[in-house]
Amino acid sequence: MAENNFSAALSAWKDINLTELQKALDAQGVELVENQKESVVGRKALADKTREFKRLPDEEKLVEIKVLLKAYQTEIDNLTKRTKSAETAFLNAYKILAEAPDPYPLLDAAVDQMVKVGETKELEEEIQRLKNDNAELRRKVAESASLETARKRAEDKLEALQSKMEDAIREKVAQKEIELNATYDERILNYEERERDLQRQVTLVKDQLRDLRSSNESNQAKLLNQTQRQDTEVISKLAEMDMIISDLERANSRVAAVERRNELLRAEIEAVRTGQETEEKTQQLESKVAELEAEVAGLVRALESQKAASEDAQASSKRRLAELSKELAQRSGEVENLKNKMKQYVDYDEIKRELEIMKYVEFAGGEEDQDVQLPDPNASKANQQQAKSLETLLAAKNRKMLEELTRFRVLHAELEESYRTTTGELATCRAELEKQKILTERLENDIMHVDRHMGQANGERPSGRSTPSASADGLSGLNLGSNPDRPVRYTPIPFSSAADSSILPIVTSQRDRFRQRNAELEEELRKQFETISELRTDIKTLQSDNLKLYEKIRYMQSYQGESSILPGPTGAPGTSYSRAEPTLARNDGLHKYKSLYEQNMNPFEAFRGREAARAVQALNPLERGVLTLTQAILGNRRTRLFFIVYAMALHGLVLFTSYECTSVGSSNPTARVPH
C-alpha cells in the first residue's frame, strides 16, 4: 500500500513538472509586480487628474469631466484585465496542484531511509571488523588446536614410555608384585574413573558443539537484520571461548594427573634403583621423564599463554561490543535530535521569504530603487539566492534618507522662497486692488455727479445741449487713462453736444473694464490664498516628514552606537555613518528639528498630555460635548470664520429685533393699553 502511494505521488509530481511550473510562476510573479507598478502609476495619474479637475472652474468641468471619466474607465478596464490575469494564473496553479499529494511525508520517509542506509553501512563496516576479529580468533584457536595435537602426541609418547617402564618394572620387580597389586588396582580404578569422566566430558562437549552448530545454522537462517546477526556472532564467539577454556581446564587436569603419575613413577624408580641390572634403564627412563616433564612444562606455559590471550580477546570483544552499543545509542540520539530540529525548522523557507518581503517593503524606497531586489515569489528557491545583509540594506536606506532629506531641504527652501515671493506679490496685488477700489469709487461718484448735472442741464434746456462749463465741472475730477501719480488737471474741458453722447459709452466701458479687472484680481487673490494654504500644508507636511527623518537619523545613530562599524557603500570595512553627522550638525535646521524632536520626547509634555486626557475624562458628557465642539470649530480656519460670521449675524439679528420691537413700541404706545 505504501509503495503504491509512493509511486502514485511520484507520478503525480512528475506530471506536475515542478521546474516548468516554477518558471511559469516566476514569469507570472514578475508580470504581477509590473502590473502593480502600472497600477500605482495609473492611480497617481488619476489622482493628479482629479486634483486638476477639482481646481478647474465650473464651466470647464463640463468639458473635462468626459476626459476624466474616460481615464477612470480605462483604469477600471486595466484593473479588470489585471484581475483576470491574476485569477487565471491562480486557477492554473491551483488546477495543477489541487490533486497533488503532500510531499512532506514522502520526503520524511526518504530522509529516514537515507538515515537507515547510513546506519546500515556503519553496521556493515562494524560487522566486517568483527569478522576480521573472528578470523583472528579462529587462527588463534587453530594454533591452540596444533598445540593440543602436540600435547596428544606427547601423551602418546608418555603412554608408550609408561608401558615400556611397566614391562621393565614387571620383569624386574616380580618379587614386589604382591605389595604393588593393591596399589596398581587402586590406580587402575582411578584411571578408569578418570577415563569415564573424560569420556563424559568429550560427549558433553560434542553435544554442545552439535547444539551450537545447529543453533548457529538456524539463527543465521532466521536472523533478518544486522544487529541480531552481530549478537549471534558474539554469542558464538563466547561459546567458542567457553569451549577453549574448558579444553584448557581438561588439559590442566590431565597435566596434573600426569605429574602425579610421574611422581609415583619416580617413587617406584627410587624403589627399584637398588637393582644393579636396571640402573642404565632407569637413567634412560629418568632422561626421558625429564624430557617429558620439560615438554609438559612447555605445553603448560603454551596453554597458560593461550588462556591469557583468549581472556584478553574475550575482554576486548566485550569492551568493543559495549563501545559499539554506546556509539549506536549515541548515533540514534543524534539522529532523533536532528529529526526534531528538522521538524522545528520546517517553516525556515517561508520565514526567509517573509523576511525578504519585509526587507523589500521596508527598504525599497520607490519605484526607481535598484539597490533592493524584488522578493522571489517562489519560496522553495529562497536558499539559492544570496540575500543582502541587513547592514547593507540599512546603509542603502540611510543614504536614500539623506538624499531625500537634502532634496526636501532644497524643496523647503524653494517653497519658502516661493512663499515669500507670493506674499510680496499678494501685498502688491492688495495695494493695487485698494487703489483700483479708490479709483472705482471716485469714478462712480463722478459718473453720478455727471449724470446729475446732465439731468439738471436737460431740465433747463429742452434742446438737449448742455453748457461746456457744467460738463467741465462734472468731469473735472475724472482721471481717465492717466497715471494716478501725476497731478490732476482741473482745467475745464470743453464739450460739445456730440461729446455728451460719446463720453458715456467710454466711461461705461472703462467701468466694465475696471469691474472685470477687479473680478480678475479677486480671482487671482483667491488663487493666491489657495496657493498659500497649500504651501502652508506642504510646509507642515515637510516639517513632520523632516521630524520623522530626524527621528530615523537618531535611530540610525543609535544603531551605529550598537554596531560601532558598518560596511560602507562599496563594502569597505571601517566605513561608518558618523561621516554625515558633522555636516548635519552644522546645519541650523537640524538643531531646530532636534529641539522639536526633544520637545516631543519631553516627559513633561507627555505628563501634561496625560493630565489633560484625565481632566477631559473627568468632565460630564455635556461639558465633554461642548469641548469637542469647541475644538472642532477652533481647529480649522474655515470653521472659525464661519462661526464668527454666524455669531455676528446672530448678534445683528438680535439687535435688529430689539430695535424693531423698541421702535414699534415707541411709535404705538396705545397698543400696550388694554381696551
C-alpha positions, 0 to 999 in steps of 0.5 A: 500500500505504501509503495503504491502511494509512493509511486502514485505521488511520484507520478503525480509530481512528475506530471506536475513538472515542478521546474516548468511550473516554477518558471511559469510562476516566476514569469507570472510573479514578475508580470504581477509586480509590473502590473502593480507598478502600472497600477500605482502609476495609473492611480497617481495619474488619476489622482493628479487628474482629479486634483486638476479637475477639482481646481478647474472652474465650473464651466470647464468641468463640463468639458473635462469631466468626459476626459476624466471619466474616460481615464477612470474607465480605462483604469477600471478596464486595466484593473479588470484585465489585471484581475483576470490575469491574476485569477487565471494564473491562480486557477492554473496553479491551483488546477495543477496542484489541487490533486497533488499529494503532500510531499512532506511525508514522502520526503520524511520517509526518504530522509529516514531511509537515507538515515537507515542506509547510513546506519546500515553501512556503519553496521556493515563496516562494524560487522566486517571488523568483527569478522576480521576479529573472528578470523583472528580468533579462529587462527588463534584457536587453530594454533591452540588446536596444533598445540593440543595435537602436540600435547596428544602426541606427547601423551602418546609418547608418555603412554608408550614410555609408561608401558615400556617402564611397566614391562621393565618394572614387571620383569624386574620387580616380580618379587614386589608384585604382591605389595604393588597389586593393591596399589596398581588396582587402586590406580587402575580404578582411578584411571578408569574413573578418570577415563569415564569422566573424560569420556563424559566430558568429550560427549558433553562437549560434542553435544554442545558443539552439535547444539551450537552448530545447529543453533548457529545454522538456524539463527543465521537462517532466521536472523533478518537484520544486522544487529541480531546477526552481530549478537549471534556472532558474539554469542558464538564467539563466547561459546567458542571461548567457553569451549577453549577454556574448558579444553584448557581446564581438561588439559590442566587436569590431565597435566596434573594427573600426569605429574602425579603419575610421574611422581609415583613413577619416580617413587617406584624408580627410587624403589627399584634403583637398588637393582644393579641390572636396571640402573642404565634403564632407569637413567634412560627412563629418568632422561626421558621423564625429564624430557617429558616433564620439560615438554609438559612444562612447555605445553603448560606455559603454551596453554597458560599463554593461550588462556591469557590471550583468549581472556584478553580477546574475550575482554576486548570483544566485550569492551568493543561490543559495549563501545559499539552499543554506546556509539549506536545509542549515541548515533540514534540520539543524534539522529532523533535530535536532528529529526526534531530540529528538522521538524522545528525548522520546517517553516525556515523557507517561508520565514526567509521569504517573509523576511525578504518581503519585509526587507523589500517593503521596508527598504525599497524606497520607490519605484526607481530603487535598484539597490533592493531586489524584488522578493522571489515569489517562489519560496522553495528557491529562497536558499539559492539566492544570496540575500543582502545583509541587513547592514547593507540594506540599512546603509542603502536606506540611510543614504536614500534618507539623506538624499531625500532629506537634502532634496526636501531641504532644497524643496523647503527652501524653494517653497519658502522662497516661493512663499515669500515671493507670493506674499510680496506679490499678494501685498502688491496685488492688495495695494493695487486692488485698494487703489483700483477700489479708490479709483472705482469709487471716485469714478462712480461718484463722478459718473453720478455727479455727471449724470446729475448735472446732465439731468439738471442741464436737460431740465433747463434746456429742452434742446438737449445741449448742455453748457461746456462749463457744467460738463467741465465741472462734472468731469473735472475730477475724472482721471481717465487713462492717466497715471494716478501719480501725476497731478490732476488737471482741473482745467475745464474741458470743453464739450460739445453736444456730440461729446455728451453722447460719446463720453458715456459709452467710454466711461461705461466701458472703462467701468466694465473694464475696471469691474472685470479687472477687479473680478480678475484680481479677486480671482487671482487673490483667491488663487493666491490664498489657495496657493498659500494654504497649500504651501502652508500644508506642504510646509507642515507636511515637510516639517513632520516628514523632516521630524520623522527623518530626524527621528530615523537619523537618531535611530540610525545613530543609535544603531551605529552606537550598537554596531560601532562599524558598518560596511560602507557603500562599496563594502569597505570595512571601517566605513561608518555613518558618523561621516554625515553627522558633522555636516548635519550638525552644522546645519541650523535646521537640524538643531531646530528639528532636534529641539522639536524632536526633544520637545516631543520626547519631553516627559513633561509634555507627555505628563501634561498630555496625560493630565489633560486626557484625565481632566477631559475624562473627568468632565460630564458628557455635556461639558465633554460635548461642548469641548469637542465642539469647541475644538472642532470649530477652533481647529480649522480656519474655515470653521472659525470664520464661519462661526464668527460670521454666524455669531455676528449675524446672530448678534445683528439679528438680535439687535435688529429685533430689539430695535424693531420691537423698541421702535414699534413700541415707541411709535404705538404706545396705545397698543400696550393699553388694554381696551 
